[in-house]
Amino acid sequence: MNYYCAVNVVIAQTHCNLLAQKALWLPEIEWLLISDLHLGKVAHFRKRGIAIPPHSEEQNLLRLLNLLVSFRPARLVLLGDLFHS
């Protein structure tokens, strides 16, 4: 059982949980969908002199890890940009 804050909606007869952690949980098939992780974004911006809060990338990865541990999805679906270029 997890204790994440979610908005429960039904889309095309499919129950979905819109999570505050920037993810979508499909409980009926145990899929976790995450969009636009942009790994490498911090290094890219810092190289160009743009200030980024320390540990930003680590926080994104920790958020992903916490979601995986909490939900234990049958499938993880990564949408959008995985790496920042």
C-alpha positions in Angstrom: 0.0 0.0 0.0 1.2 3.5 -0.8 0.3 6.9 0.6 0.8 9.2 -2.3 -1.5 12.1 -2.9 -3.4 11.4 -6.1 -6.3 12.7 -8.2 -8.3 9.7 -9.4 -9.8 9.9 -12.8 -11.2 7.6 -15.4 -10.0 7.9 -19.0 -11.4 5.6 -21.7 -12.8 3.3 -19.0 -9.4 3.1 -17.4 -8.9 4.1 -13.7 -5.9 6.4 -13.4 -4.2 8.0 -10.4 -2.6 11.4 -11.3 0.3 11.6 -8.7 1.7 14.8 -7.3 5.1 13.2 -8.0 4.7 13.9 -11.7 3.6 10.4 -12.5 0.6 8.4 -13.6 -0.4 5.1 -11.9 -2.7 2.7 -13.7 -3.7 0.4 -10.8 -5.6 -2.2 -12.9 -2.6 -3.2 -14.9 0.1 -1.9 -12.4 1.8 0.4 -14.8 3.7 3.5 -13.7 4.1 6.2 -16.3 6.7 9.0 -15.9 7.4 11.8 -18.4 10.4 13.9 -19.2 13.1 12.9 -16.7 15.7 14.9 -18.6 18.7 13.2 -17.1 21.8 15.3 -17.6 19.9 18.6 -17.6 21.7 20.0 -14.5 25.2 19.5 -16.1 23.9 21.0 -19.4 22.7 24.2 -17.7 25.6 24.5 -15.3 28.0 24.3 -18.3 26.3 27.3 -19.8 26.4 29.3 -16.5 22.8 28.8 -15.5 22.4 28.3 -11.8 20.6 25.1 -10.8 19.8 24.2 -7.2 22.2 21.7 -5.8 21.1 18.0 -5.9 18.4 18.6 -8.4 19.2 15.6 -10.5 19.6 13.4 -7.4 16.2 14.5 -6.2 14.6 13.5 -9.5 16.3 10.0 -9.3 15.2 9.7 -5.7 11.6 10.6 -6.6 11.8 7.9 -9.3 13.2 5.3 -6.8 10.6 6.1 -4.2 7.8 5.7 -6.7 9.3 2.3 -7.8 9.6 1.1 -4.3 6.2 2.3 -3.2 4.2 1.0 -6.2 6.3 -1.9 -7.4 4.9 -1.6 -10.9 4.7 -4.5 -13.3 5.9 -2.1 -16.0 7.6 1.3 -15.9 6.8 3.5 -19.0 9.1 6.4 -19.6 7.6 9.0 -21.9 9.1 12.1 -23.5 12.7 13.1 -23.0 14.7 10.7 -21.0 18.0 12.5 -21.5 18.6 16.2 -21.9 20.6 17.2 -24.9 
